[in-house]
Amino acid sequence: MKLLSGLVLLLVAVVISAEKMRFDHHKVYKLNVQNKDQMNVLRQLEETPNGDYKFWNSPTAGQSVEVVVPPQKLYEFHGIMNSFNINHELQIDNLQTLIDAESPVVQPSAFGWTAYNNYTEIYNWLDELLVAYPDVLSDYVIGYTYEGRPIRGVKISHNEDNPTIFIESNIHAREWITSATATWFINELLTSTEPEMQDLAQNVTWYIIPVFNIDGFHYTHTTNRLWRKTRQNHATICFGTDANRNFDFQWLVNNGASSNPCSETFAGPTPFSEPETIALYEFLEPIASRINMYLSFHSQGQYVLFPYGHTYEPSNYHDLLTEVGNAGGAGFANRNGTIYRVGPTSTTLYIASGTSVDWAFDKYDIPLAYTFEFIGLGYGFVLPPEHILRNCYETRDAIVAMVAKARELDYMNVKT
């Protein structure tokens, strides 16, 4: 009887998990976290097993944070905010309205950047490109996800003796603007007639992974739009690991990640516990010595971040990273005046440990390693599709500017 009951409960759980989660009347509040007491209260809310409160970034003293509040928790939420004097401002009144607008009923007939694409559409599009550009474009699978999906990337190379830039995108599942921007940038490298883009295409070798966290990304399309982590379960009631806290560099130090499996920043039970992160390690190992610049695409907040995240101590490349990062910040602002803050992750945003950028920077001595946190414009991760192209062009301008500055400083030479 106990076995039968367990099977019934498992079946119910599977059925429930397959239903697409809706966010009708869920409100998004921006909170100003003024001190550590407020931060600790919010982190307790963040790590509740049932996940009623969905934080869009980890609460940090001295920073603002956005949180999604379901209607049944509004009374409790306001009580907590008032009890701890946490200033809270309504940002989005009904989150589901934004999500509905983000995914139109009728999708465009051709792949493009007026709407967001799922991973199947992205992979089919990559297949078309491979046929169209066989001389400069090649395909690779760096490994497979926990659920068995291939993690695909492309290499664009006109000359094997070029310097190399590696781009990893959509490591956090809900950040759809990242894969949209990565695919647009691939297309620009292959098709643009603008001299600056032709220069980047012909004189730099590019490795680009448009969707790193395939399982999580698929889950955001089918079940929970706000899912962040991977989908592997580590024998707990909560699924997933924050892949960007799972790399084997300063893993789980200085409160830069969480040991709680229910936290959005759960670092995993061990470094490289996720098939996705170990796959990236195994792929980078033989090519890392040739990489001049490592870029990780994220959203949201408008930051150009660089190592380190786990400590307030500057790295040995701090001045170089600042100079090239400032060029990127100016590039982001060039077209629309969009302001990006530039600096080390720890002092500019928050303490974060076990990240891909810090790991690549330190393990492989890649001197130029950056995290881009793209625009949110008050919409958080549910950026309306009409803003996709704005972000794409701004990112293009930033990368052009960073490469130019790196060349000026003699850091875009071929590494041997």
C-alpha positions as CSV (number, residue, x, y, z in Angstrom):
1,M,0.0,0.0,0.0
2,K,2.9,2.4,0.8
3,L,4.5,1.6,-2.5
4,L,1.2,2.3,-4.3
5,S,0.7,5.6,-2.5
6,G,4.3,6.6,-3.4
7,L,3.7,5.8,-7.0
8,V,0.5,7.8,-7.0
9,L,2.2,10.8,-5.5
10,L,5.0,10.5,-8.0
11,L,2.5,10.4,-10.9
12,V,0.7,13.5,-9.5
13,A,4.0,15.3,-9.2
14,V,4.9,14.5,-12.8
15,V,1.6,15.7,-14.1
16,I,1.7,18.9,-12.1
17,S,5.3,19.6,-13.2
18,A,4.2,19.2,-16.8
19,E,1.6,22.0,-16.6
20,K,2.7,25.4,-17.7
21,M,3.0,27.7,-14.7
22,R,1.0,31.0,-14.9
23,F,1.8,34.2,-13.1
24,D,-1.6,35.9,-13.2
25,H,-1.7,38.8,-10.7
26,H,1.8,38.1,-9.6
27,K,3.4,41.5,-8.9
28,V,7.1,42.5,-9.2
29,Y,8.5,44.8,-6.5
30,K,11.9,46.5,-6.4
31,L,13.4,46.5,-3.0
32,N,16.1,48.7,-1.7
33,V,18.3,46.5,0.6
34,Q,19.9,49.0,3.0
35,N,21.7,46.7,5.6
36,K,22.6,43.1,6.4
37,D,19.6,42.5,8.6
38,Q,17.3,43.3,5.7
39,M,19.5,41.2,3.4
40,N,19.3,38.2,5.7
41,V,15.5,38.4,6.0
42,L,15.2,38.5,2.2
43,R,17.6,35.6,1.7
44,Q,15.4,33.5,4.1
45,L,12.4,34.3,1.8
46,E,14.5,33.5,-1.3
47,E,15.4,30.0,0.0
48,T,12.0,28.8,1.1
49,P,11.4,25.3,-0.3
50,N,8.0,26.1,-1.9
51,G,9.6,29.0,-3.8
52,D,6.7,31.4,-3.3
53,Y,9.0,34.4,-3.6
54,K,11.0,34.5,-6.8
55,F,14.0,36.8,-6.6
56,W,15.5,38.1,-9.9
57,N,18.9,38.5,-8.3
58,S,20.3,37.6,-4.9
59,P,19.5,40.1,-2.1
60,T,22.7,42.1,-1.2
61,A,23.1,44.9,1.3
62,G,23.4,48.2,-0.5
63,Q,21.8,47.0,-3.7
64,S,18.3,46.9,-5.1
65,V,16.6,43.6,-5.8
66,E,13.5,42.6,-7.7
67,V,11.1,40.0,-6.4
68,V,8.0,38.3,-7.8
69,V,5.2,38.1,-5.2
70,P,2.2,35.8,-5.8
71,P,-1.3,37.2,-4.9
72,Q,-1.8,34.9,-1.9
73,K,1.5,36.2,-0.4
74,L,0.8,39.9,-0.8
75,Y,-0.5,40.5,2.8
76,E,2.5,38.6,4.3
77,F,4.9,40.4,2.0
78,H,3.8,43.8,2.9
79,G,3.9,42.8,6.6
80,I,7.5,41.7,6.3
81,M,8.5,44.8,4.3
82,N,6.9,47.1,6.9
83,S,8.3,45.2,9.9
84,F,11.9,45.5,8.6
85,N,11.5,48.9,7.1
86,I,12.4,47.6,3.6
87,N,11.5,50.2,1.0
88,H,9.5,48.5,-1.8
89,E,8.3,49.9,-5.1
90,L,5.8,48.2,-7.5
91,Q,7.5,47.6,-10.8
92,I,5.1,45.3,-12.6
93,D,1.4,44.9,-11.7
94,N,0.6,41.7,-13.5
95,L,3.5,39.6,-14.7
96,Q,1.4,37.2,-16.8
97,T,0.5,40.1,-19.1
98,L,4.1,40.6,-19.9
99,I,4.7,36.9,-20.5
100,D,1.7,36.7,-22.8
101,A,3.0,39.6,-24.8
102,E,6.5,38.0,-25.0
103,S,5.3,34.8,-26.7
104,P,2.7,35.7,-29.4
105,V,0.2,33.1,-30.4
106,V,1.3,33.3,-34.0
107,Q,5.1,33.0,-34.3
108,P,7.0,34.6,-37.2
109,S,7.3,32.2,-40.2
110,A,11.0,32.7,-40.5
111,F,13.7,32.7,-37.8
112,G,14.5,36.3,-36.7
113,W,14.7,38.7,-33.9
114,T,11.2,40.2,-33.6
115,A,10.2,37.3,-31.3
116,Y,12.0,34.9,-29.0
117,N,12.9,31.4,-30.3
118,N,13.0,28.1,-28.4
119,Y,16.0,25.8,-28.5
120,T,14.6,23.6,-31.3
121,E,14.1,26.7,-33.5
122,I,17.6,27.9,-32.7
123,Y,19.2,24.5,-33.5
124,N,17.3,24.2,-36.8
125,W,18.5,27.6,-37.7
126,L,22.1,26.7,-36.9
127,D,21.7,23.7,-39.3
128,E,20.6,26.0,-42.1
129,L,23.6,28.2,-41.5
130,L,26.0,25.3,-41.6
131,V,24.7,24.5,-45.1
132,A,24.9,28.1,-46.2
133,Y,28.4,28.9,-44.9
134,P,30.4,25.7,-44.9
135,D,33.7,27.4,-45.6
136,V,33.8,29.5,-42.4
137,L,31.2,28.0,-40.1
138,S,31.6,24.7,-38.2
139,D,29.4,23.0,-35.6
140,Y,30.4,21.4,-32.4
141,V,28.7,19.6,-29.5
142,I,30.6,20.4,-26.2
143,G,28.6,17.7,-24.3
144,Y,25.2,16.7,-23.2
145,T,22.8,18.0,-20.5
146,Y,21.4,16.1,-17.6
147,E,18.3,15.4,-19.7
148,G,20.4,14.3,-22.7
149,R,20.2,17.3,-24.9
150,P,23.3,18.3,-26.9
151,I,24.9,21.6,-26.0
152,R,25.8,23.0,-29.4
153,G,28.0,25.8,-30.4
154,V,29.5,27.2,-33.6
155,K,33.0,28.2,-34.7
156,I,33.4,31.1,-37.2
157,S,36.8,31.2,-38.6
158,H,38.3,32.7,-41.8
159,N,41.8,32.1,-40.6
160,E,43.0,29.6,-38.0
161,D,45.9,32.0,-37.1
162,N,43.5,34.7,-35.9
163,P,43.1,35.7,-32.2
164,T,40.1,34.0,-30.5
165,I,37.0,35.2,-28.6
166,F,34.7,32.7,-26.8
167,I,31.1,33.6,-26.0
168,E,28.9,31.6,-23.6
169,S,25.3,32.6,-23.4
170,N,22.1,31.6,-21.5
171,I,23.7,29.8,-18.7
172,H,20.8,31.1,-16.7
173,A,17.7,29.7,-18.3
174,R,15.2,32.6,-17.9
175,E,17.5,35.2,-19.6
176,W,16.1,34.8,-23.1
177,I,17.6,38.1,-24.3
178,T,21.0,36.5,-24.1
179,S,20.5,33.7,-26.7
180,A,18.6,36.1,-28.9
181,T,21.6,38.4,-28.8
182,A,24.1,35.6,-29.4
183,T,22.2,34.2,-32.4
184,W,21.9,37.7,-33.9
185,F,25.6,38.3,-33.4
186,I,26.3,35.0,-35.2
187,N,24.2,36.1,-38.1
188,E,26.0,39.5,-38.2
189,L,29.4,37.8,-38.3
190,L,28.2,35.8,-41.3
191,T,26.1,38.3,-43.2
192,S,26.9,41.9,-42.3
193,T,28.4,44.2,-45.0
194,E,29.4,46.8,-42.4
195,P,33.2,47.2,-42.3
196,E,33.5,46.9,-38.5
197,M,31.6,43.6,-38.5
198,Q,33.5,42.2,-41.5
199,D,36.7,43.1,-39.7
200,L,35.6,41.1,-36.6
201,A,34.5,38.2,-38.8
202,Q,37.6,38.0,-40.9
203,N,40.3,38.8,-38.3
204,V,38.9,37.0,-35.2
205,T,38.1,33.4,-34.6
206,W,34.8,33.0,-32.7
207,Y,33.4,30.2,-30.6
208,I,29.8,30.9,-29.6
209,I,27.5,28.8,-27.5
210,P,24.0,30.5,-27.9
211,V,22.2,28.4,-25.3
212,F,24.4,26.8,-22.6
213,N,21.7,25.7,-20.2
214,I,19.5,23.8,-22.7
215,D,17.4,21.9,-20.1
216,G,16.6,25.0,-18.1
217,F,15.9,27.0,-21.2
218,H,13.5,24.4,-22.5
219,Y,11.8,24.3,-19.1
220,T,11.2,28.1,-19.3
221,H,9.4,27.6,-22.6
222,T,7.3,24.7,-21.5
223,T,6.7,25.0,-17.7
224,N,8.1,27.9,-15.7
225,R,9.1,31.1,-17.5
226,L,11.2,32.2,-14.5
227,W,13.3,29.1,-14.0
228,R,17.0,29.9,-13.6
229,K,19.0,26.8,-12.8
230,T,19.8,23.4,-14.4
231,R,17.3,20.6,-14.1
232,Q,19.3,17.9,-12.3
233,N,18.0,16.8,-8.9
234,H,20.4,16.1,-6.1
235,A,18.1,14.0,-3.9
236,T,16.3,17.0,-2.4
237,I,12.8,18.5,-2.8
238,C,14.3,21.2,-4.9
239,F,15.6,20.8,-8.4
240,G,18.5,22.4,-10.2
241,T,21.9,24.0,-9.6
242,D,23.0,27.5,-10.5
243,A,25.5,26.6,-13.2
244,N,27.2,29.9,-12.8
245,R,28.1,29.1,-9.3
246,N,29.3,25.5,-10.0
247,F,32.7,26.0,-11.5
248,D,35.8,24.9,-9.6
249,F,37.2,28.3,-8.7
250,Q,36.6,29.6,-5.2
251,W,33.5,27.5,-5.1
252,L,31.1,28.3,-2.3
253,V,33.4,30.8,-0.6
254,N,32.6,34.1,1.1
255,N,28.8,33.7,0.8
256,G,29.1,34.0,-3.0
257,A,26.7,31.2,-3.5
258,S,24.3,29.0,-1.5
259,S,24.6,25.5,-0.1
260,N,20.8,25.3,0.1
261,P,19.3,23.3,-2.9
262,C,16.2,25.5,-2.8
263,S,18.2,28.7,-3.4
264,E,18.4,30.3,-6.8
265,T,22.2,30.5,-6.3
266,F,22.7,26.8,-5.1
267,A,26.3,26.0,-6.0
268,G,25.6,22.2,-6.3
269,P,26.8,19.5,-4.0
270,T,30.4,19.7,-5.4
271,P,32.2,21.8,-8.1
272,F,31.4,20.6,-11.6
273,S,28.5,18.5,-10.3
274,E,26.5,19.4,-13.4
275,P,27.0,17.7,-16.8
276,E,26.8,21.1,-18.4
277,T,29.7,22.7,-16.5
278,I,32.0,19.7,-16.7
279,A,31.3,19.6,-20.5
280,L,32.5,23.2,-20.8
281,Y,35.6,22.4,-18.8
282,E,36.4,19.5,-21.1
283,F,35.7,21.5,-24.2
284,L,37.8,24.5,-23.2
285,E,40.8,22.5,-21.9
286,P,42.4,21.9,-25.3
287,I,41.6,25.4,-26.8
288,A,41.8,27.7,-23.9
289,S,45.5,28.7,-24.5
290,R,44.4,30.3,-27.8
291,I,41.5,32.4,-26.3
292,N,42.1,36.2,-25.9
293,M,38.7,37.2,-24.6
294,Y,35.9,35.3,-22.8
295,L,32.4,36.8,-22.7
296,S,29.4,35.6,-20.8
297,F,26.0,36.9,-21.7
298,H,23.5,37.5,-18.9
299,S,20.6,39.8,-18.0
300,Q,19.6,42.1,-16.4
301,G,20.9,45.3,-14.9
302,Q,23.3,46.9,-17.4
303,Y,26.7,45.9,-16.1
304,V,30.1,45.1,-17.7
305,L,31.6,43.0,-15.0
306,F,35.0,41.3,-14.7
307,P,37.0,39.2,-12.1
308,Y,36.9,38.8,-9.3
309,G,33.5,38.0,-7.9
310,H,34.6,36.1,-4.7
311,T,36.8,38.8,-3.2
312,Y,37.1,42.6,-3.0
313,E,40.8,42.3,-3.8
314,P,41.7,43.4,-7.3
315,S,43.1,41.0,-9.8
316,N,46.6,41.4,-11.4
317,Y,44.8,42.5,-14.6
318,H,42.6,45.0,-12.9
319,D,43.8,48.1,-14.8
320,L,43.7,46.3,-18.2
321,L,40.2,44.9,-17.5
322,T,39.0,48.3,-16.4
323,E,40.3,50.0,-19.6
324,V,38.9,47.5,-22.0
325,G,35.7,47.3,-19.9
326,N,35.2,51.0,-20.0
327,A,35.5,50.9,-23.8
328,G,32.7,48.3,-23.7
329,G,30.6,50.6,-21.5
330,A,31.1,53.4,-23.9
331,G,30.1,51.1,-26.8
332,F,26.9,50.2,-25.0
333,A,26.0,53.9,-24.6
334,N,27.0,54.9,-28.1
335,R,23.7,54.3,-29.9
336,N,21.0,55.0,-27.3
337,G,22.8,56.5,-24.3
338,T,22.3,53.2,-22.4
339,I,24.5,53.4,-19.2
340,Y,26.4,50.3,-18.1
341,R,28.3,50.2,-14.9
342,V,31.8,48.8,-15.3
343,G,33.9,47.1,-12.6
344,P,34.7,43.9,-10.7
345,T,31.7,41.7,-10.0
346,S,32.2,41.9,-6.2
347,T,32.4,45.6,-5.8
348,T,30.1,46.6,-8.7
349,L,27.3,44.2,-8.2
350,Y,27.7,41.5,-5.4
351,I,29.9,38.7,-4.1
352,A,29.7,35.7,-6.4
353,S,31.8,32.6,-6.4
354,G,32.3,29.7,-8.7
355,T,31.4,31.7,-11.8
356,S,32.4,30.7,-15.4
357,V,34.2,34.0,-16.1
358,D,36.3,33.9,-12.9
359,W,37.1,30.3,-13.5
360,A,38.2,30.8,-17.2
361,F,40.1,33.9,-16.2
362,D,42.1,32.3,-13.4
363,K,42.5,28.7,-14.6
364,Y,43.4,29.5,-18.2
365,D,45.0,32.9,-17.7
366,I,42.6,34.6,-20.2
367,P,43.4,38.2,-19.5
368,L,40.1,39.7,-20.9
369,A,37.1,38.0,-19.2
370,Y,33.8,39.7,-18.9
371,T,30.1,39.2,-17.9
372,F,27.6,41.4,-19.7
373,E,24.3,42.0,-17.8
374,F,22.0,43.2,-20.5
375,I,19.1,45.7,-20.3
376,G,16.0,45.0,-18.3
377,L,14.2,48.4,-18.7
378,G,12.0,47.6,-15.7
379,Y,10.8,44.4,-17.2
380,G,13.4,42.2,-15.6
381,F,13.9,38.9,-17.4
382,V,10.7,39.3,-19.4
383,L,12.0,41.9,-21.8
384,P,9.4,42.6,-24.5
385,P,10.6,41.3,-27.9
386,E,10.4,44.8,-29.4
387,H,13.6,45.5,-27.4
388,I,15.6,42.6,-28.7
389,L,17.2,44.4,-31.6
390,R,18.1,47.4,-29.5
391,N,20.1,45.1,-27.2
392,C,21.7,43.3,-30.1
393,Y,23.0,46.5,-31.7
394,E,24.2,47.9,-28.4
395,T,26.1,44.7,-27.7
396,R,27.6,44.8,-31.1
397,D,28.9,48.3,-30.5
398,A,30.3,47.2,-27.1
399,I,32.2,44.3,-28.6
400,V,33.6,46.3,-31.5
401,A,34.8,48.9,-29.0
402,M,36.4,46.3,-26.7
403,V,38.2,44.6,-29.5
404,A,39.5,47.9,-30.8
405,K,40.8,48.8,-27.3
406,A,42.3,45.4,-26.8
407,R,44.2,45.7,-30.1
408,E,45.4,49.1,-29.1
409,L,46.8,47.7,-25.8
410,D,48.3,44.7,-27.7
411,Y,46.1,42.1,-26.2
412,M,44.5,40.7,-29.4
413,N,47.6,39.1,-30.8
414,V,47.6,35.4,-31.6
415,K,48.3,33.3,-28.5
416,T,50.7,30.4,-28.9
